[in-house]
Amino acid sequence: MTKSLYFTFGIHNHQPVGNFPEIFEQATQAAYRPFLEVLEAFPEVKMSFHFTGILYQWLEKHQPDVLELLARMVQRGQIELLTGGFYEPILPMIPDRDKIGQIQKLTTYLREGFGYSPKGMWVAERVWEPHLAKPIAEAGVQYVIVDDKHFKTAGLSDEELFGYYVTEEQGVPLAIFPISEAMRYLVPFKLPEESIEYFRSVATEGGERLVVMADDGEKFGVWPGTHQWVFKEKWLEKFFQALQDNRDWVKIVTFSEYMQEQRSLGPVYLPTASYFEMMEWALPAKRSRELQKLAHQEGSEPYRPFLRGGFWRVFLAKYAESNNMHKKMLYVGDKINRLPEGKRAEALDALWTGQCNCAYWHGVFGGLYLNHLRTAVYENLLRAERLVDEQQNQDDSWVGVEPLDFFRDGSESLLVSTAAMNLYFNLGQGGSLFELDDKRKLFNLLNTMTRREEAYHDKLLQAEKAGEEATDGSKSIHDIVRVKEKGLAERLFYDWYRRSALIDHFLGEEVTLEQFSRAQYAELGDFVNQPYEARWRKSGRGSLRLTLSREGGVWQGERRCPLKVEKEITLQAGKTRFPIRYTLTNQSGEPLPVRFGVEFGFALQSGDTPDRYYVIPGRKERPRLGSAGETADIREIALVEEWLGLRVEVKLKQPAVFWRFPIETISNSEDGFERVYQSSVVLALQEATLPPEQPWTFGLTLAVVDTGAG
């Protein structure tokens, strides 16, 4: 009897909210369109496709003929469409009500646009947690697809993974298909004949086994070198031809067809999991290195199924900026949920758009380090919040203040809001201002990243010594090391506190701008990341005076001198200028010389374009936001963002020294190692000798000015 098997091929296509239009266009022309065009010529090859709602909307507007091509193959039964979260969220990071809502939104779109009711679903980044089965099934889904790594972690062997299983949560069942890791590394990186040989090695006389290949569509044309390999050298055409040539024993089916023909292999309960690299990336840098070393040790292969890193939610603990966006999303979602049900729809859709996963995590993939993706998340969350504000307030003459465990970790934050602005203060971390939202522009001016050590920085150091590796299409993205700019290793600096604003520094006389900008200096005070107390007083509905204070100390040699710092911020409804009054009280009993600085880090999207620049008194030229320098004896500095139409001003009541420098991260992506602008830091430095037991004060004003452009 001839041995045979079933084969199903699935493709997931996605571009994140906020990605550049040219990236959508490039991916469509390099991968999405040519793949469908090749597939249409092989009508006997059936496939399953998942496009995210974001991509469907873009194609509908800009490349409708691609959707027409897709629709023709759906109508002739060649393509099965998969649903999923419309805006491609990581499902465990959002509330169940949003999980169900997003899935049903995409299902409705497919039903109305293609006349097709999907039965299966793509799980974003294959991030699985056991509780997901219930809300997914309640959204009308019969099956999902995840990596075989998930099953192996649960104790199953390779021989047990040729089919599908059924799990349940609280008695609600859901079928789960395992994606073959072997096929993910064969397709499209090896010759089609190697896939056929793999099929031969696992086929049986009964022919009931199923091999699943499902992966990102971008690896077929967008990844470095793959367009040449897949289309110009006709890998995909040869692969489809090989499938057709062997169709007498390789039965090509969709997931739904296989479920109709074959029973499940039984029950399964999967742990928290994603693909191996994702779980590795979620770990802190040191642990990630250790896992890599262990996984590649000689003799470790039999134990690899039991090796795993963290799980997706660890990113929220690893990156304060990701956690900030996530908790903002939950906060806004709770506000929307308090609205009458009939008035939620528009705000809810904006919230869901802000749940797009890519900006919330980082590895070789993931876009946390890309400021334009984080900007898009905040834009949509702020749009949702503004819609709620408009329904809850009849006019703009209000100032709200809310003490809250914003980060939901037992710490206290203070959220101050007006119709125009949000100012969020972290009382546990220096009384710093960690979010400054312009609701008029839907823009968070403190949307920056702290410079952190990443495990792959080791590869950068090695690559700069050895030169770039080959990038032909036969290599997996995980094996390629590319460096987009020389000298990046020399720019690897790591911050010891979160970059934000209204951060209070005490520096020694020897500390230079260069040392400070590299975070390679000694801090003399204990104020930067230590707790502050808050008190406030409202004057009617539209005025608030907030005071943040800490009784800490400053080191003078071996002696710690007690010192109290108070910063008083005044806010008024309708105003986007915020007077700030600092009071320093020397409690040491002796005169105390200090070099005191207040740090602001404004994230204005780009550091090296002519429409983003500094305005400095006495200087005709306009240094770009990516520049560094020192200017003495001035009272103000401004940062201009012409594209948005914003001007941010820091004005002092007395002259000071201003330091300025950019925060730039060195991150890795599918395109290689690159330097990414995150923000422009301005430090206002004051030198004084504080008399004992007497307050020393100075004032400044922070202003966010709408220039009318943008």
KOLGU-574185 format. One line per field, with one value per residue (C-alpha): x, y, z; residue number from 1; residue in one letter. Coordinates in Angstrom, 3 decimals. Layout:
east X_...
north Y_...
up Z_...
nr NUM_...
rest A_...
# end
This chain:
east 0.000_1.327_2.093_0.325_-0.489_-2.435_-0.793_-2.239_-0.538_-1.455_-0.240_-0.540_-0.172_0.068_1.292_1.014_-1.067_1.125_3.540_4.689_2.526_5.563_6.064_2.496_3.123_6.500_5.196_2.215_4.342_7.171_5.115_1.319_0.434_3.006_2.175_-1.504_-0.676_1.478_-1.144_-3.905_-1.973_-2.139_-5.868_-5.329_-3.225_-5.548_-4.477_-5.662_-5.065_-5.184_-4.972_-5.324_-8.111_-5.508_-4.152_-7.608_-8.532_-5.336_-5.698_-9.332_-8.317_-5.023_-4.830_-8.395_-7.375_-5.384_-8.595_-10.399_-7.725_-8.158_-11.953_-11.812_-9.897_-12.186_-15.227_-13.780_-12.983_-9.206_-8.703_-10.065_-10.087_-9.147_-10.416_-8.556_-8.392_-9.188_-6.263_-3.983_-3.729_-1.805_-4.932_-3.803_-2.981_-6.543_-9.781_-12.092_-14.726_-12.184_-10.978_-14.495_-15.267_-12.145_-12.611_-16.262_-15.359_-13.026_-15.468_-18.184_-15.829_-15.078_-18.722_-19.791_-16.793_-16.222_-19.444_-17.362_-17.919_-14.528_-14.272_-10.624_-8.476_-4.895_-3.526_-1.281_2.377_1.020_0.917_-1.154_-2.480_-4.858_-7.762_-7.978_-10.026_-13.245_-13.427_-12.144_-14.850_-17.462_-16.521_-17.649_-14.287_-13.960_-10.162_-6.867_-3.302_-0.237_3.339_4.212_6.555_3.462_2.552_6.097_6.282_3.166_5.022_3.962_6.521_7.032_5.261_2.112_1.754_0.329_-3.255_-5.214_-6.271_-9.108_-8.691_-11.309_-11.668_-14.504_-16.037_-15.933_-14.057_-11.684_-9.668_-5.928_-3.601_0.197_2.418_5.406_8.698_10.474_8.362_8.832_12.572_12.290_9.828_10.993_14.652_15.369_14.704_11.143_12.558_13.589_9.983_8.848_11.514_10.268_6.730_7.988_9.682_6.460_3.793_1.956_0.008_-3.132_-2.602_-4.404_-1.477_-1.504_1.557_0.867_2.919_1.710_3.815_4.218_3.643_6.464_9.033_7.962_9.385_9.915_12.628_16.139_16.933_13.634_11.951_14.783_14.736_10.965_9.778_12.603_14.266_10.743_10.978_7.234_6.278_8.541_7.077_3.502_4.499_6.101_2.863_0.835_3.259_2.855_-0.864_-1.489_-0.078_0.175_-3.457_-3.637_-6.491_-7.599_-7.863_-11.649_-11.579_-9.219_-11.507_-14.411_-12.443_-10.475_-11.188_-9.079_-6.136_-7.673_-7.615_-4.700_-3.904_-1.212_0.877_1.637_3.782_4.779_7.447_10.870_12.459_9.629_9.997_13.752_13.311_10.982_13.784_16.149_19.382_21.501_19.007_18.464_22.187_22.163_19.210_20.889_24.061_22.164_20.060_23.159_25.274_26.440_24.101_21.219_18.966_16.989_16.165_15.274_11.498_11.772_13.853_11.799_12.244_9.646_6.164_4.738_3.566_7.171_7.663_5.433_7.811_10.945_10.045_8.447_7.399_5.435_3.852_2.954_1.073_-0.615_-1.846_-2.956_-4.952_-6.590_-7.278_-8.960_-10.858_-12.300_-13.411_-15.149_-16.848_-18.445_-20.226_-23.785_-23.535_-25.026_-22.369_-19.236_-18.779_-16.498_-14.305_-14.158_-12.881_-10.166_-9.212_-9.018_-6.808_-4.482_-4.235_-2.250_0.488_3.672_4.572_4.212_7.154_10.597_12.901_14.183_10.545_8.281_8.291_8.699_11.851_10.124_8.759_6.251_4.531_4.321_3.066_0.226_-0.763_-0.935_-2.742_-5.563_-5.726_-5.882_-8.552_-10.634_-10.006_-10.938_-14.217_-15.002_-14.102_-16.446_-19.336_-18.630_-18.052_-20.268_-17.402_-13.623_-13.458_-12.333_-9.202_-9.266_-6.864_-6.844_-4.485_-4.269_-2.250_-1.907_0.689_-1.338_1.744_1.063_2.781_1.047_0.723_-1.106_-3.094_-3.912_-6.093_-7.730_-9.638_-6.375_-3.649_-2.772_0.079_0.865_3.275_5.059_5.254_7.408_10.003_11.226_7.843_8.718_6.349_6.088_3.291_2.506_-0.363_-1.509_-5.099_-5.465_-2.765_-3.356_0.345_2.344_5.376_7.184_6.869_10.555_12.593_15.195_18.476_18.780_21.123_19.832_21.274_21.766_24.150_26.776_26.121_26.591_30.005_30.982_29.568_31.454_34.666_33.964_31.947_28.432_27.286_25.665_21.967_20.799_17.293_18.442_19.074_16.455_15.919_17.223_20.585_21.265_23.394_23.316_24.688_23.099_25.662_29.285_30.258_26.997_28.816_30.436_26.951_25.845_24.971_22.596_20.440_20.015_16.660_13.643_13.940_10.982_10.626_10.742_13.596_15.679_19.474_22.400_25.701_29.315_31.398_33.388_30.384_30.391_27.655_29.173_29.266_25.717_24.396_25.973_24.600_28.201_28.446_27.872_24.538_25.064_21.400_18.823_15.933_15.977_14.146_13.046_9.558_7.967_4.895_2.044_-0.507_-2.813_-5.414_-8.172_-9.635_-13.092_-13.493_-10.773_-7.578_-5.152_-1.945_0.085_3.142_5.537_8.170_10.898_13.133_16.279_19.958_22.975_26.461_29.362_32.379_31.749_28.969_25.279_23.586_19.812_17.905_14.254_13.085_9.638_8.240_4.943_3.027_0.056_-2.554_-5.569_-8.349_-7.822_-4.115_-1.169_1.437_2.424_4.342_6.676_8.285_11.187_12.081_15.265_15.756_19.165_18.584_22.249_22.991_25.893_26.086_25.621_26.997_24.893_24.738_21.058_19.469_15.940_15.685_13.056_13.048_10.733_9.950_9.281_9.544_12.782_16.175_17.567_14.998_14.980_11.428_12.362_14.791_15.796_15.296_18.051_18.301_21.246_21.675_20.520_20.977_18.460_20.206_18.307_16.769_19.424_22.199_24.110_25.535_25.788_24.492_25.239_23.513_20.135_16.623_14.796_14.984_12.328_11.876_9.845_7.983_6.664_5.076_2.784_2.553_3.992_6.439_7.627_9.142_11.126_11.521_13.367_13.033_16.816_19.657_21.077_23.139_21.196_22.506_20.846_21.411_19.438_18.448_19.170_18.728_20.588_18.130_17.925_15.182_14.696_16.501_19.524_21.037_20.060_20.202_16.749_16.004_13.827_13.832_15.699_16.849_17.065_18.726_18.455_21.430_21.570_24.524_23.977_25.169_22.176_22.137_21.170_17.479_16.482_14.531_16.175_13.762_13.736_10.898_10.337_7.466_6.752_4.575_3.120_2.163_-0.039_1.587_-1.433_0.408_0.425
north 0.000_3.470_5.685_9.058_12.061_15.301_18.691_22.084_25.375_28.592_32.165_35.076_38.602_41.648_45.227_47.143_50.210_53.248_51.624_53.804_53.662_52.762_49.638_48.514_49.138_47.421_44.336_44.111_44.254_42.078_39.358_39.524_40.143_37.839_34.995_35.124_35.439_32.315_30.438_31.253_29.354_26.181_25.635_22.214_23.736_24.709_27.138_29.030_32.775_35.238_38.955_41.275_43.816_46.587_45.106_44.405_48.063_49.280_46.925_47.884_51.536_51.272_47.860_46.571_44.265_42.175_41.569_40.755_38.154_36.725_36.704_34.730_31.919_31.996_31.650_28.675_26.921_27.155_29.450_29.208_32.535_32.756_35.236_36.730_39.914_42.649_44.861_41.896_42.163_39.762_38.173_37.631_41.347_42.563_42.011_39.196_41.680_43.101_39.658_38.665_42.060_42.139_38.570_39.165_42.395_40.544_37.652_40.132_41.842_38.522_37.546_40.881_41.369_37.835_36.008_33.654_32.580_31.611_28.628_28.980_31.707_32.918_33.608_36.688_35.671_32.266_33.615_31.105_30.994_28.268_30.596_31.756_28.753_30.066_33.625_32.434_29.763_32.210_34.480_31.714_30.087_26.293_25.930_27.796_27.201_27.380_26.066_22.463_23.905_24.495_20.803_19.608_21.775_19.942_16.650_15.434_13.968_14.679_11.442_12.645_15.925_14.903_16.025_18.221_18.096_19.560_21.616_23.199_25.985_25.769_23.096_25.158_23.158_24.428_22.485_23.252_22.445_22.245_24.027_21.920_23.526_21.335_22.839_26.402_26.032_24.202_26.659_28.661_28.387_24.927_23.424_22.077_18.568_18.633_19.257_16.323_14.135_15.191_14.231_10.802_10.321_10.847_9.451_6.299_3.546_4.716_8.200_9.948_12.087_15.863_18.095_21.785_24.614_28.040_31.152_34.840_35.837_38.384_35.573_35.029_38.217_40.839_39.246_40.015_38.104_36.220_38.040_37.019_33.466_32.911_34.660_35.552_32.169_30.675_28.779_29.157_28.042_24.998_24.207_24.309_22.235_19.671_19.474_18.968_16.372_14.363_14.882_11.143_10.714_14.296_15.285_19.098_20.277_23.237_22.996_22.787_20.015_17.958_18.363_17.085_14.006_13.101_12.956_14.724_12.977_13.555_16.136_18.471_21.223_23.627_25.850_29.530_29.603_31.183_30.268_29.586_32.878_34.930_33.240_33.798_37.522_37.983_37.134_39.706_40.003_37.891_35.038_35.218_34.691_31.734_30.150_30.616_29.009_26.083_25.550_25.374_23.183_19.950_17.157_19.470_18.580_15.806_18.249_21.223_20.614_21.262_24.429_27.580_31.187_33.461_34.037_37.054_39.057_39.231_42.027_44.207_43.746_43.981_47.281_50.091_51.759_48.707_48.477_52.179_51.687_48.536_50.138_53.230_50.898_49.211_52.594_53.988_50.730_50.990_54.571_53.443_50.581_53.073_54.797_53.771_50.791_52.645_55.359_53.209_52.132_54.877_55.044_51.250_50.960_53.536_51.540_48.308_50.018_50.976_47.311_46.354_44.163_45.173_48.243_46.362_43.947_43.504_40.849_40.553_41.257_43.468_47.250_48.579_50.490_52.072_55.421_55.701_52.490_53.622_56.995_55.270_53.343_56.531_58.389_55.861_55.496_59.283_59.476_57.004_58.948_62.247_60.774_59.698_63.154_64.800_62.637_63.098_66.882_69.592_72.078_72.333_74.232_71.318_69.929_66.379_64.779_61.048_59.203_55.718_52.521_53.154_50.445_47.978_46.926_48.501_51.799_55.166_57.539_60.814_61.427_65.059_65.828_68.710_68.748_69.579_67.744_64.775_64.962_61.648_61.621_58.567_59.171_56.099_57.115_60.617_62.291_62.270_63.176_59.957_60.831_64.232_63.936_66.673_65.632_68.276_66.571_63.059_62.919_61.813_64.105_61.707_58.646_57.771_54.650_54.032_52.625_49.028_46.124_43.555_40.061_40.572_43.465_40.723_39.871_43.521_43.608_40.418_41.569_44.870_42.925_40.263_42.235_41.566_38.043_36.915_37.708_35.342_33.938_30.536_31.848_32.190_35.679_34.402_33.517_36.820_39.556_42.886_46.245_49.279_51.798_51.549_52.448_51.421_49.437_52.672_54.093_51.368_53.202_52.004_54.132_53.334_55.127_55.534_58.473_60.828_64.394_66.528_64.382_65.989_65.614_66.627_66.506_66.885_69.705_67.201_65.761_66.711_66.796_63.772_61.730_62.676_61.919_58.456_57.825_57.302_59.564_59.580_60.939_62.792_62.931_60.248_61.848_60.497_57.201_57.450_58.083_61.527_62.596_64.495_66.983_69.198_71.890_72.631_76.089_75.501_73.234_74.624_75.173_72.854_73.392_70.219_69.860_66.916_66.647_64.410_64.664_63.018_63.795_64.895_63.479_65.821_63.561_60.974_62.983_62.716_66.071_66.027_68.053_68.594_69.108_70.461_71.061_72.876_72.680_74.906_73.788_75.631_74.492_75.661_76.391_74.428_76.465_75.033_77.202_75.065_76.384_74.498_74.921_73.326_73.385_72.530_70.655_69.924_72.931_74.035_75.807_73.249_73.862_72.099_71.706_71.033_70.015_69.340_66.872_66.869_64.284_65.255_62.646_64.571_61.716_62.528_63.965_64.548_66.302_70.060_70.509_69.377_71.669_73.730_77.468_78.889_82.595_84.323_81.693_82.205_78.589_76.015_72.877_69.700_67.699_65.026_67.497_67.771_70.874_73.247_76.799_78.979_82.015_81.697_81.650_79.510_76.861_75.602_72.401_72.673_69.889_71.506_68.363_68.077_71.794_71.774_73.973_72.874_75.628_75.480_78.967_79.892_82.956_83.198_82.361_78.853_76.395_74.195_70.822_69.086_65.670_62.897_59.524_56.975_53.238_50.509_47.779_44.802_44.008_41.968_44.776_44.667_46.645_50.302_53.509_54.852_58.351_58.265_61.735_64.963_65.588_69.098_69.595_72.982_73.315_75.688_76.173_77.571_77.404_76.627_78.337_76.102_75.825_78.455_77.740_78.402_78.745_79.052_78.974_77.685_77.284_74.305_75.201_73.100_75.489_74.627_76.463_75.915_73.723_69.953
up 0.000_-0.924_1.988_2.060_4.227_4.365_4.005_4.831_4.088_5.910_5.444_7.869_6.420_8.663_8.870_12.142_12.855_12.253_9.842_6.949_3.777_1.702_3.862_3.153_-0.546_-0.603_1.230_-1.110_-4.241_-2.883_-1.181_-0.903_-4.562_-6.226_-3.823_-4.753_-8.447_-8.347_-6.317_-8.820_-11.483_-9.346_-8.707_-7.135_-4.324_-1.489_1.215_4.280_4.500_7.330_6.632_9.612_9.530_9.303_6.081_4.636_5.138_3.483_0.526_0.093_-0.199_-2.100_-3.854_-4.257_-7.118_-4.616_-2.675_-5.935_-6.674_-3.177_-3.537_-6.812_-5.151_-2.102_-4.363_-6.219_-2.944_-3.230_-0.234_3.283_5.169_8.841_11.359_14.347_16.351_13.816_14.836_15.652_19.446_21.654_23.078_26.701_27.064_26.465_28.413_27.312_26.142_23.687_22.590_21.594_20.068_17.899_16.625_15.792_13.979_11.584_11.181_10.218_7.765_6.025_5.927_4.428_2.128_0.838_1.643_3.776_7.381_8.846_11.153_12.153_13.615_13.565_17.056_16.994_17.384_18.456_22.013_23.927_27.480_28.695_29.461_25.818_24.700_26.246_24.818_21.423_21.213_22.487_19.567_17.200_16.382_16.015_15.774_16.162_14.952_17.205_17.101_17.802_20.476_22.601_22.410_23.054_26.145_27.320_26.914_23.473_21.068_17.366_16.498_18.268_16.370_12.982_13.406_15.783_19.422_21.450_24.592_26.829_29.344_31.847_29.653_26.449_23.736_21.041_18.442_18.142_15.232_15.740_13.181_12.159_13.208_10.647_7.864_9.134_8.651_5.328_3.745_1.868_2.851_1.426_-1.993_-2.485_-2.869_0.788_1.845_-0.299_1.300_4.727_3.707_2.649_6.009_7.983_5.600_6.687_4.996_6.722_5.322_8.210_9.302_8.757_8.306_8.960_7.510_8.620_8.957_8.150_4.546_4.784_4.752_1.133_-0.345_2.358_4.465_3.187_0.012_-0.130_-3.037_-5.335_-4.001_-3.792_-6.967_-9.323_-8.858_-8.739_-5.457_-4.806_-8.295_-7.950_-4.525_-5.796_-8.809_-6.502_-4.510_-7.671_-9.000_-5.784_-5.268_-5.598_-2.082_-0.686_-0.097_0.011_2.226_4.290_8.069_7.917_5.340_7.478_10.506_8.398_7.323_10.454_14.172_16.762_18.372_21.783_24.564_25.235_27.720_26.572_28.864_28.315_25.195_21.905_19.390_20.909_19.850_21.325_24.703_24.511_23.694_26.649_29.082_30.602_28.605_30.942_31.086_27.335_26.765_29.131_27.330_23.939_25.242_26.714_23.597_21.397_23.633_22.096_23.113_24.069_21.128_22.922_25.707_23.505_23.767_27.497_27.113_27.210_28.121_29.606_28.271_26.494_29.511_30.748_28.190_30.358_33.286_31.143_29.455_31.476_28.219_27.083_30.504_30.295_27.013_28.291_31.498_29.584_27.330_30.328_31.949_28.829_28.327_31.822_31.099_27.915_29.747_32.132_29.243_28.327_25.979_23.042_23.179_23.197_19.560_18.197_21.282_21.458_17.897_18.623_21.727_19.730_17.140_19.990_20.991_17.863_19.281_17.455_19.529_22.825_22.507_21.037_19.630_16.084_15.321_17.378_17.210_20.740_19.753_16.720_17.823_14.964_16.083_19.710_18.470_16.625_19.766_21.828_19.055_19.084_22.868_23.195_20.514_22.526_25.727_24.122_22.893_26.455_27.796_25.306_26.466_30.173_30.184_28.774_28.366_28.662_31.974_34.151_35.769_37.095_39.569_40.323_42.686_41.238_41.157_37.432_36.848_38.967_40.908_44.294_43.456_43.402_40.486_40.173_36.997_36.245_33.236_31.418_28.157_26.370_28.311_30.519_33.040_34.753_37.708_39.111_42.861_43.432_40.846_41.612_41.298_37.603_34.807_32.807_30.379_28.881_26.412_24.070_23.469_20.761_18.684_20.095_20.928_23.968_24.204_26.561_24.338_24.534_25.295_27.954_26.615_27.775_27.333_24.859_24.478_20.741_21.378_21.657_18.009_17.040_18.687_16.881_13.529_13.575_14.049_11.441_8.859_7.568_6.825_3.583_3.269_0.531_0.671_1.853_5.377_8.111_9.509_12.846_11.297_9.524_11.099_9.271_10.394_8.724_9.987_11.056_14.596_16.242_18.930_20.112_20.749_23.145_26.362_29.073_31.371_35.049_35.357_33.129_30.754_31.128_32.478_35.606_36.938_39.697_39.509_41.724_39.851_40.889_39.436_37.383_35.508_31.830_29.230_27.509_30.732_31.626_28.136_28.304_31.827_32.920_35.947_39.710_40.974_44.276_45.290_46.030_44.169_40.604_41.221_44.856_46.331_46.491_48.425_46.794_47.989_45.984_46.266_43.781_43.286_41.946_38.926_36.741_38.757_40.551_42.503_42.946_45.201_44.990_47.716_49.096_52.138_50.830_50.798_48.773_49.192_49.878_49.869_52.582_54.194_53.330_53.779_54.345_51.764_50.942_47.374_46.534_43.072_42.761_39.481_38.690_36.167_34.815_32.523_28.980_29.556_28.213_30.116_33.464_35.964_38.104_41.280_42.876_46.537_47.934_51.692_53.124_56.392_57.136_59.372_57.132_53.752_50.956_47.436_44.788_41.036_40.505_37.217_36.001_33.111_30.379_27.569_24.726_22.059_18.853_16.344_14.532_15.394_11.921_9.766_9.076_10.364_13.883_15.630_18.664_19.022_21.256_22.179_20.536_17.811_14.234_13.243_14.360_15.626_14.824_17.637_17.265_18.095_21.367_22.986_25.925_26.080_29.110_30.600_28.876_30.263_27.722_25.071_22.664_20.657_17.465_15.664_12.473_11.058_14.091_14.667_18.194_20.040_23.474_25.638_28.858_30.331_33.532_35.728_36.056_33.647_33.665_31.664_29.249_28.121_25.183_23.634_21.914_23.301_20.585_20.964_19.085_18.199_15.865_13.372_10.223_8.374_10.671_13.535_13.460_15.460_16.348_17.638_20.740_22.282_22.909_26.467_27.858_31.252_32.950_35.336_38.295_40.646_44.124_47.705_49.864_53.268_56.193_57.025_54.470_51.295_47.946_45.048_41.325_38.828_35.347_32.948_30.722_27.739_24.926_22.141_19.174_16.254_14.044_11.562_11.315
nr 1_2_3_4_5_6_7_8_9_10_11_12_13_14_15_16_17_18_19_20_21_22_23_24_25_26_27_28_29_30_31_32_33_34_35_36_37_38_39_40_41_42_43_44_45_46_47_48_49_50_51_52_53_54_55_56_57_58_59_60_61_62_63_64_65_66_67_68_69_70_71_72_73_74_75_76_77_78_79_80_81_82_83_84_85_86_87_88_89_90_91_92_93_94_95_96_97_98_99_100_101_102_103_104_105_106_107_108_109_110_111_112_113_114_115_116_117_118_119_120_121_122_123_124_125_126_127_128_129_130_131_132_133_134_135_136_137_138_139_140_141_142_143_144_145_146_147_148_149_150_151_152_153_154_155_156_157_158_159_160_161_162_163_164_165_166_167_168_169_170_171_172_173_174_175_176_177_178_179_180_181_182_183_184_185_186_187_188_189_190_191_192_193_194_195_196_197_198_199_200_201_202_203_204_205_206_207_208_209_210_211_212_213_214_215_216_217_218_219_220_221_222_223_224_225_226_227_228_229_230_231_232_233_234_235_236_237_238_239_240_241_242_243_244_245_246_247_248_249_250_251_252_253_254_255_256_257_258_259_260_261_262_263_264_265_266_267_268_269_270_271_272_273_274_275_276_277_278_279_280_281_282_283_284_285_286_287_288_289_290_291_292_293_294_295_296_297_298_299_300_301_302_303_304_305_306_307_308_309_310_311_312_313_314_315_316_317_318_319_320_321_322_323_324_325_326_327_328_329_330_331_332_333_334_335_336_337_338_339_340_341_342_343_344_345_346_347_348_349_350_351_352_353_354_355_356_357_358_359_360_361_362_363_364_365_366_367_368_369_370_371_372_373_374_375_376_377_378_379_380_381_382_383_384_385_386_387_388_389_390_391_392_393_394_395_396_397_398_399_400_401_402_403_404_405_406_407_408_409_410_411_412_413_414_415_416_417_418_419_420_421_422_423_424_425_426_427_428_429_430_431_432_433_434_435_436_437_438_439_440_441_442_443_444_445_446_447_448_449_450_451_452_453_454_455_456_457_458_459_460_461_462_463_464_465_466_467_468_469_470_471_472_473_474_475_476_477_478_479_480_481_482_483_484_485_486_487_488_489_490_491_492_493_494_495_496_497_498_499_500_501_502_503_504_505_506_507_508_509_510_511_512_513_514_515_516_517_518_519_520_521_522_523_524_525_526_527_528_529_530_531_532_533_534_535_536_537_538_539_540_541_542_543_544_545_546_547_548_549_550_551_552_553_554_555_556_557_558_559_560_561_562_563_564_565_566_567_568_569_570_571_572_573_574_575_576_577_578_579_580_581_582_583_584_585_586_587_588_589_590_591_592_593_594_595_596_597_598_599_600_601_602_603_604_605_606_607_608_609_610_611_612_613_614_615_616_617_618_619_620_621_622_623_624_625_626_627_628_629_630_631_632_633_634_635_636_637_638_639_640_641_642_643_644_645_646_647_648_649_650_651_652_653_654_655_656_657_658_659_660_661_662_663_664_665_666_667_668_669_670_671_672_673_674_675_676_677_678_679_680_681_682_683_684_685_686_687_688_689_690_691_692_693_694_695_696_697_698_699_700_701_702_703_704_705_706_707_708_709_710
rest M_T_K_S_L_Y_F_T_F_G_I_H_N_H_Q_P_V_G_N_F_P_E_I_F_E_Q_A_T_Q_A_A_Y_R_P_F_L_E_V_L_E_A_F_P_E_V_K_M_S_F_H_F_T_G_I_L_Y_Q_W_L_E_K_H_Q_P_D_V_L_E_L_L_A_R_M_V_Q_R_G_Q_I_E_L_L_T_G_G_F_Y_E_P_I_L_P_M_I_P_D_R_D_K_I_G_Q_I_Q_K_L_T_T_Y_L_R_E_G_F_G_Y_S_P_K_G_M_W_V_A_E_R_V_W_E_P_H_L_A_K_P_I_A_E_A_G_V_Q_Y_V_I_V_D_D_K_H_F_K_T_A_G_L_S_D_E_E_L_F_G_Y_Y_V_T_E_E_Q_G_V_P_L_A_I_F_P_I_S_E_A_M_R_Y_L_V_P_F_K_L_P_E_E_S_I_E_Y_F_R_S_V_A_T_E_G_G_E_R_L_V_V_M_A_D_D_G_E_K_F_G_V_W_P_G_T_H_Q_W_V_F_K_E_K_W_L_E_K_F_F_Q_A_L_Q_D_N_R_D_W_V_K_I_V_T_F_S_E_Y_M_Q_E_Q_R_S_L_G_P_V_Y_L_P_T_A_S_Y_F_E_M_M_E_W_A_L_P_A_K_R_S_R_E_L_Q_K_L_A_H_Q_E_G_S_E_P_Y_R_P_F_L_R_G_G_F_W_R_V_F_L_A_K_Y_A_E_S_N_N_M_H_K_K_M_L_Y_V_G_D_K_I_N_R_L_P_E_G_K_R_A_E_A_L_D_A_L_W_T_G_Q_C_N_C_A_Y_W_H_G_V_F_G_G_L_Y_L_N_H_L_R_T_A_V_Y_E_N_L_L_R_A_E_R_L_V_D_E_Q_Q_N_Q_D_D_S_W_V_G_V_E_P_L_D_F_F_R_D_G_S_E_S_L_L_V_S_T_A_A_M_N_L_Y_F_N_L_G_Q_G_G_S_L_F_E_L_D_D_K_R_K_L_F_N_L_L_N_T_M_T_R_R_E_E_A_Y_H_D_K_L_L_Q_A_E_K_A_G_E_E_A_T_D_G_S_K_S_I_H_D_I_V_R_V_K_E_K_G_L_A_E_R_L_F_Y_D_W_Y_R_R_S_A_L_I_D_H_F_L_G_E_E_V_T_L_E_Q_F_S_R_A_Q_Y_A_E_L_G_D_F_V_N_Q_P_Y_E_A_R_W_R_K_S_G_R_G_S_L_R_L_T_L_S_R_E_G_G_V_W_Q_G_E_R_R_C_P_L_K_V_E_K_E_I_T_L_Q_A_G_K_T_R_F_P_I_R_Y_T_L_T_N_Q_S_G_E_P_L_P_V_R_F_G_V_E_F_G_F_A_L_Q_S_G_D_T_P_D_R_Y_Y_V_I_P_G_R_K_E_R_P_R_L_G_S_A_G_E_T_A_D_I_R_E_I_A_L_V_E_E_W_L_G_L_R_V_E_V_K_L_K_Q_P_A_V_F_W_R_F_P_I_E_T_I_S_N_S_E_D_G_F_E_R_V_Y_Q_S_S_V_V_L_A_L_Q_E_A_T_L_P_P_E_Q_P_W_T_F_G_L_T_L_A_V_V_D_T_G_A_G
# end
